Amino acid sequence: WHASKHGGPKPQVWRRIDLGIDEQTLEIRAAEITGSHIGDAPVPPYLLGQIPIGEEVGSVTAVGAYDTRKCHDAIAGRGAHAVIPPRKNAKPWQPVTGGAAARNEILRASK
């Protein structure tokens, strides 16, 4: 608002890279570059999709911004364990999917 009213530099556009790293070998297994118009939550399903189906994914570690149904469902769909802290105001979800049930267990354990 201030820049458009008073002139000045254009709003900054940033890029973010999300990586999927094998914790044993430290090899980058998946990468996704997003712009400032894409939030955090849509990215993990794309990262998991870059890892071939036959290869095991043991766990996925992420920050609380990834505490969404799509993220938990994508992680559970690969048979992996999610290490994502629940949001501050988190409430249990209806356990209709494997991701929701796993997330409810994380919420219960953290409380």
C-alpha positions as CSV (number, residue, x, y, z in Angstrom):
1,W,0.0,0.0,0.0
2,H,2.7,2.4,1.0
3,A,4.7,1.8,-2.2
4,S,1.7,2.1,-4.5
5,K,0.6,5.4,-2.8
6,H,3.9,7.1,-2.4
7,G,5.9,5.4,-5.2
8,G,9.2,3.6,-4.6
9,P,10.5,0.2,-5.2
10,K,8.3,-2.5,-6.6
11,P,7.1,-5.2,-4.1
12,Q,9.7,-7.9,-3.8
13,V,9.1,-11.3,-5.3
14,W,10.9,-14.2,-3.7
15,R,11.5,-17.8,-4.6
16,R,11.8,-20.7,-2.1
17,I,13.3,-24.1,-2.6
18,D,11.9,-27.1,-0.7
19,L,14.1,-30.2,-0.5
20,G,13.5,-33.8,0.2
21,I,16.8,-35.2,1.7
22,D,17.7,-38.8,2.6
23,E,18.9,-38.4,6.2
24,Q,21.2,-41.5,5.9
25,T,23.2,-40.4,2.8
26,L,22.3,-36.7,2.7
27,E,21.4,-37.1,-0.9
28,I,18.8,-34.7,-2.3
29,R,15.9,-36.9,-3.4
30,A,13.3,-34.3,-4.4
31,A,13.3,-30.5,-5.0
32,E,10.6,-28.0,-5.7
33,I,11.0,-24.3,-6.4
34,T,8.0,-22.1,-5.7
35,G,7.3,-18.4,-5.9
36,S,5.8,-16.0,-3.4
37,H,2.3,-16.8,-4.6
38,I,2.5,-20.4,-3.4
39,G,2.2,-21.3,0.3
40,D,4.0,-24.0,2.2
41,A,1.2,-26.6,2.5
42,P,0.8,-27.6,-1.2
43,V,4.5,-28.6,-1.7
44,P,5.0,-31.9,0.2
45,P,2.7,-34.0,-2.0
46,Y,4.8,-32.8,-5.0
47,L,8.0,-33.6,-3.2
48,L,6.8,-37.1,-2.3
49,G,5.6,-37.6,-5.9
50,Q,9.2,-37.2,-7.1
51,I,10.4,-40.2,-5.1
52,P,9.7,-43.4,-7.0
53,I,6.8,-45.5,-5.5
54,G,9.0,-48.5,-4.8
55,E,11.4,-46.6,-2.7
56,E,10.7,-46.4,1.1
57,V,10.1,-43.1,2.8
58,G,10.7,-43.5,6.5
59,S,9.6,-40.2,7.8
60,V,8.9,-36.6,6.8
61,T,10.0,-33.8,9.1
62,A,8.5,-30.3,8.6
63,V,7.4,-27.2,10.5
64,G,3.9,-26.4,11.7
65,A,2.9,-24.7,8.5
66,Y,2.7,-28.2,6.9
67,D,0.1,-29.4,9.5
68,T,-2.7,-29.8,6.9
69,R,-4.9,-32.7,5.7
70,K,-3.2,-32.9,2.3
71,C,0.2,-33.1,3.8
72,H,-0.7,-35.7,6.3
73,D,-2.6,-37.7,3.8
74,A,0.3,-37.6,1.3
75,I,2.7,-38.8,4.0
76,A,0.4,-41.6,5.2
77,G,-0.2,-42.6,1.6
78,R,3.6,-43.3,1.3
79,G,3.6,-45.3,4.5
80,A,5.8,-42.7,6.2
81,H,5.8,-41.3,9.7
82,A,5.0,-37.5,9.9
83,V,7.1,-35.4,12.3
84,I,5.1,-32.2,12.1
85,P,4.3,-30.2,15.2
86,P,0.6,-29.4,15.5
87,R,-0.5,-25.8,15.2
88,K,-1.0,-23.9,18.4
89,N,-4.8,-24.0,18.2
90,A,-4.9,-27.6,16.8
91,K,-8.1,-29.6,17.2
92,P,-8.5,-33.3,16.4
93,W,-9.7,-34.2,12.9
94,Q,-12.3,-36.8,12.0
95,P,-10.2,-40.0,11.5
96,V,-11.6,-40.8,8.1
97,T,-8.1,-41.1,6.5
98,G,-4.8,-42.6,7.5
99,G,-3.3,-39.1,7.6
100,A,-6.0,-37.8,9.9
101,A,-5.6,-40.7,12.3
102,A,-1.8,-40.3,12.4
103,R,-2.1,-36.5,13.0
104,N,-4.6,-37.1,15.8
105,E,-2.0,-39.4,17.4
106,I,0.6,-36.7,17.1
107,L,-1.7,-34.1,18.7
108,R,-2.5,-36.5,21.6
109,A,1.1,-37.3,22.2
110,S,2.1,-33.6,22.2
111,K,-0.5,-32.6,24.7
